[in-house]
Amino acid sequence: MEASPLRPTAQHLRRALFGAALLQALLVYAQPAAAPKPYPSPRHAYPSPRYELTAPELPDAPDEWIDRSIQWVNDILDSYGPDVVEHPVRRAALIRLDDILHIDSAPAKTLVQQFYRARIEKAVKEIEATRVTSGMRIWKLYNHGFFVRTPSVSFTFDIVPGTRAPGFEVDAKVLERLAGQSDALLISHMHNDHASQIVAKLFLDRKKPVVAPEGLWSGQDIAARLIFPKPSATTIHEIPIQNGRQVLKVVVYPGHQGARVTNNVQLLTTPDGFTVVHTGDQSGAEGPGSDFDWIANIGYQHPVDLLMPNCWTTDMQRVARGVDPKLIITGHENEMGHAVKDRRGYTQTYNHLFGSHYPFIVMGWGESYYYPK
């Protein structure tokens, strides 16, 4: 029986769809290239999806504007603390902070250095005065550095003094006080914005464990004093703390920054049952056989309270789905040791988390958040 001319066959439909797709492709190809914007921006200087929707940057700015902006940022952050339901003016303050910290000369600016040191010193003073009787208190320090305290333990990830620009780093005595408050230091990988021998020695000299990636500071005396758990998605390592009175349970996942740099993604469970995941600079490939194979199973294997991802990780939403945390607190915004093009800002963090099904909080240097269980 022949097909009715009013009822096209599957072959006709396939031809029509192919023709429509071909026409659409030709129309797109025929479109003129988008005209360049009338203002310079990172997207034009460094063509990459990372720089979508990123504001233009300045090589310099007047001290009066920087000073007034920093005072306003401080006032807003102190008045409107971190929360899952974020006050709009708080987000405005963090984006203004992006504007300041993305000035090319920002690391050398005295006003910026004073702002950074004051916020870290304030955080350490708060840590010394804060006793946690329930839940978990999380302080965000510099870059991807965090201090976490529960009723039973305190621990830190990727603590460094700051960038090496002269005058930027916090005073050594502040770091000593911080080490005195923490039971253990965990380091994700070898880069200077995550691993500091100065900080590691402060912990080791106080007989506190430093958990590090294999090969860190190889050939140096300090390496013999570090703990190198073998990376494995299935092994739970027990790290004694407080002179053996408590134990941290740690899974060290075999992560990567790019193709070559070993990066420990660390899952830590406290004696009182809180579980946190710190990603370091996790940014591996996406395809089959990549790190996403084990990232996809973290949430099935462990009930995770808190995920602390680097704000520019490969596909943050996919990482979140794999970890399945109750809360996300991002890190690595505005690492001042990086060139401007690599200082990932709060603006980009909000873009990456837009539409997230998981509650998230974005914090500035020295801020803290109380997580109840």
C-alpha positions in Angstrom: 0.0 0.0 0.0 1.4 3.4 -0.9 1.7 6.1 1.7 -1.0 8.8 1.6 0.5 12.1 0.5 -1.1 13.6 3.6 0.8 11.2 6.0 4.5 11.5 5.5 6.7 8.4 6.0 9.5 8.2 8.6 11.9 8.7 5.7 10.2 12.0 4.8 10.4 13.1 8.4 14.1 12.3 8.7 14.8 14.3 5.4 12.8 17.3 6.7 14.6 17.3 10.1 18.0 17.0 8.3 17.1 19.9 6.0 16.0 22.1 8.9 19.2 21.4 10.8 21.3 22.1 7.7 19.5 25.4 7.1 20.0 26.4 10.8 23.7 25.6 10.6 24.0 27.6 7.4 22.3 30.6 9.0 24.5 30.5 12.1 27.6 30.2 9.8 26.4 33.2 7.8 26.1 35.4 10.9 28.8 38.1 11.1 31.2 37.7 14.0 30.0 39.5 17.2 31.4 43.0 17.4 34.0 43.6 20.1 32.8 45.3 23.2 33.8 49.0 23.5 35.6 48.2 26.8 38.5 45.8 27.4 37.7 42.8 29.6 39.4 39.5 30.6 37.2 37.6 28.2 38.9 39.4 25.2 42.4 39.2 26.6 42.0 35.5 27.6 39.3 33.8 25.5 37.8 31.2 27.8 34.4 30.3 29.2 35.9 31.0 32.6 35.7 34.7 31.9 32.1 34.9 30.7 30.2 37.8 32.5 33.4 39.0 34.1 33.7 42.8 34.5 36.6 44.8 33.1 39.6 45.2 35.3 41.8 48.2 36.0 45.6 48.4 36.2 45.3 50.8 39.1 42.7 52.9 41.1 42.8 55.9 43.5 43.6 55.1 47.1 40.6 57.2 48.1 38.2 54.8 46.2 40.0 51.7 47.6 39.9 53.0 51.1 36.2 54.0 51.0 35.3 50.7 49.3 37.2 48.6 51.9 35.5 50.4 54.8 32.1 49.8 53.2 32.9 46.1 52.5 34.0 45.6 56.1 30.9 47.3 57.5 28.5 45.3 55.3 30.2 41.9 56.0 30.1 42.7 59.7 26.5 43.7 59.6 25.2 40.9 57.3 26.9 37.6 58.1 27.1 34.6 55.8 23.8 32.7 55.5 22.1 30.4 53.1 19.5 33.1 52.4 21.9 35.8 51.5 21.1 39.5 51.9 21.5 41.2 48.5 23.8 44.0 49.9 26.2 41.3 51.1 26.6 40.0 47.6 27.1 43.5 46.4 29.9 43.9 48.9 31.7 40.8 47.7 31.4 41.9 44.1 32.9 45.3 45.1 35.7 43.3 46.8 36.3 41.6 43.4 36.7 45.1 41.8 39.3 46.0 44.4 41.2 42.7 44.4 41.3 42.5 40.6 43.2 45.7 40.2 46.5 44.5 38.8 48.6 46.2 41.6 46.2 45.1 44.4 48.7 42.7 46.2 51.2 45.6 46.6 48.6 48.1 47.8 49.1 48.9 51.5 45.3 49.3 52.0 44.6 45.8 50.6 47.4 44.3 52.7 46.0 46.0 55.9 42.5 44.8 55.0 43.7 41.2 54.6 45.8 41.0 57.8 43.1 42.7 59.9 40.5 40.2 58.8 42.7 37.2 59.4 43.8 38.5 62.8 40.2 39.1 63.8 39.3 35.5 62.7 42.1 34.0 64.9 40.9 36.1 67.9 37.4 34.7 67.3 38.7 31.2 67.1 40.6 31.6 70.4 37.4 32.8 72.0 34.9 30.4 70.5 33.9 27.1 72.2 31.6 24.9 70.1 29.1 22.9 72.1 27.0 21.6 69.2 27.1 21.7 65.5 30.2 22.9 63.5 31.7 26.3 63.1 33.7 27.0 59.9 36.1 29.9 59.4 37.3 30.7 55.9 40.8 32.1 56.0 43.0 32.9 53.0 42.5 31.4 49.6 41.3 27.8 50.1 42.3 27.7 53.8 39.6 26.7 56.3 39.5 26.2 60.1 36.7 23.9 61.3 35.7 23.3 65.0 33.2 20.8 66.4 32.5 20.0 70.1 35.3 17.3 70.0 38.0 18.5 67.6 39.4 21.4 65.5 41.3 21.0 62.2 42.5 23.0 59.3 43.0 22.7 55.5 45.5 24.4 53.2 46.6 27.1 55.6 49.2 29.6 54.2 50.4 33.0 55.4 49.2 34.8 52.3 50.8 35.7 49.0 54.5 36.4 48.9 54.1 40.1 48.0 56.2 42.1 50.5 54.1 43.2 53.4 51.1 41.0 52.5 51.6 37.9 54.8 50.1 37.8 58.3 52.4 38.1 61.2 54.1 34.8 62.3 52.7 35.2 65.8 49.2 35.0 64.4 50.0 31.8 62.6 51.4 30.4 65.9 48.2 31.2 67.6 46.2 29.5 64.9 48.3 26.4 65.0 47.8 26.3 68.8 44.1 26.1 68.3 44.0 23.3 65.7 44.5 19.6 66.2 45.7 18.8 62.7 46.7 20.3 59.3 45.7 18.7 56.0 47.4 19.8 52.8 45.9 19.1 49.4 48.8 19.6 47.1 52.3 21.1 46.5 51.5 24.6 45.3 52.5 27.6 47.5 49.0 28.9 47.8 48.0 25.6 49.6 51.2 24.3 51.2 53.5 26.3 53.5 56.5 24.9 55.3 56.3 27.7 57.8 52.8 26.6 58.8 53.5 22.9 58.7 56.5 23.3 61.0 54.3 25.2 63.5 52.0 22.1 63.7 54.9 19.6 63.7 56.7 21.4 66.5 53.6 21.1 68.6 53.4 17.4 67.9 50.3 17.8 65.7 49.9 15.7 62.6 50.3 17.2 59.1 48.6 15.1 56.4 50.1 15.7 53.0 50.2 14.5 49.4 52.8 12.0 48.4 56.1 13.6 47.4 55.5 16.9 49.2 58.9 18.6 50.0 60.6 15.4 48.9 64.3 15.2 49.9 63.9 17.8 52.7 64.1 17.0 56.4 60.5 18.1 57.0 59.2 15.4 54.7 60.1 12.7 57.2 57.7 14.2 59.7 54.7 14.3 57.5 51.9 11.7 57.1 51.4 10.5 53.6 48.2 8.4 53.4 48.0 6.4 50.2 45.3 7.8 47.9 42.4 5.5 47.6 38.6 5.9 47.1 37.9 3.0 49.5 40.5 3.2 52.3 39.6 5.0 55.5 42.8 6.2 57.3 42.8 6.9 61.1 44.8 9.9 62.2 45.3 10.2 66.0 45.1 13.6 67.4 45.2 15.2 70.9 47.9 12.8 72.0 45.8 9.8 71.0 42.6 10.9 72.8 40.7 11.4 69.5 40.9 10.1 66.0 40.1 11.7 62.7 38.9 9.4 59.9 40.2 10.5 56.5 39.6 9.3 53.0 42.2 10.6 50.5 40.8 10.5 47.0 43.4 10.4 44.1 42.5 13.8 42.6 44.4 16.0 40.1 44.9 19.6 39.1 45.0 19.3 35.4 46.7 16.2 34.0 50.0 16.3 36.0 49.6 17.6 39.5 48.6 15.2 42.2 45.9 16.7 44.3 44.4 15.1 47.4 40.6 15.5 47.7 40.1 14.8 51.4 37.0 13.5 53.2 37.3 13.9 56.9 34.9 12.5 59.5 35.1 13.8 63.1 34.5 11.7 66.3 31.1 13.5 66.7 30.0 12.4 63.2 30.5 15.4 61.0 31.8 14.8 57.5 33.5 17.4 55.3 35.1 17.2 51.9 37.9 19.6 50.8 38.8 19.5 47.1 42.1 21.4 47.0 42.6 22.4 43.3 40.6 19.5 41.9 40.2 20.2 38.2 40.7 16.9 36.3 39.2 15.7 33.0 35.5 15.0 32.5 35.3 11.8 30.4 35.0 8.1 31.2 37.9 6.9 33.3 38.5 10.4 34.8 38.2 11.5 38.5 34.5 11.9 38.0 34.2 8.2 38.2 34.9 8.3 42.0 33.6 11.8 42.6 30.2 10.5 41.4 30.2 7.9 44.2 31.3 10.0 47.2 27.7 10.8 48.3 26.6 7.2 48.0 29.5 6.0 50.2 29.4 8.8 52.8 26.8 11.2 54.2 28.6 14.5 53.6 27.7 17.6 55.7 29.9 20.1 54.0 31.7 20.4 50.6 34.5 23.0 50.3 35.3 23.1 46.6 37.7 25.3 44.8 35.4 27.9 43.1 36.8 27.1 39.6 36.8 23.3 39.8 35.8 21.4 36.6 31.9 21.5 36.5 31.1 22.5 40.1 27.5 21.5 39.8 28.6 18.0 38.7 31.0 17.8 41.7 28.2 18.8 44.0 25.9 16.1 42.6 28.6 13.5 43.2 29.3 14.6 46.8 25.7 15.3 47.6 26.5 17.6 50.6 24.0 19.3 52.9 25.9 22.6 52.4 28.6 24.1 50.0 31.1 26.7 51.1 33.4 27.7 48.3 37.1 28.6 48.5 40.0 29.9 46.4 38.4 33.2 45.4 40.9 36.0 44.8 44.2 34.2 45.3 46.5 37.3 45.2 49.6 35.4 44.2 48.0 34.8 40.8 48.1 37.1 37.9 44.8 39.0 37.5 43.6 36.7 34.8 43.8 33.8 37.3 42.3 35.5 40.3 38.9 33.8 40.3 36.4 36.2 41.7 33.2 36.0 43.7 31.3 37.0 40.6 32.5 33.8 38.9 31.6 31.7 41.9 28.0 33.0 41.9 27.8 32.2 38.1 29.1 28.7 38.7 26.5 28.1 41.5 23.5 29.7 39.8 20.6 27.4 39.9 22.3 25.0 42.4 20.0 22.5 44.0 22.3 22.5 47.0 22.4 25.3 49.6 25.6 27.3 49.3 27.4 30.1 51.1 30.1 32.5 49.7 32.4 34.0 52.3 35.1 36.6 52.5 38.5 36.3 54.3 38.1 35.7 58.0 34.3 35.1 58.0 32.7 32.2 59.8 29.5 30.2 59.6 27.7 28.0 62.2 26.4 24.7 60.8 23.9 23.0 63.1 23.3 19.3 62.9 
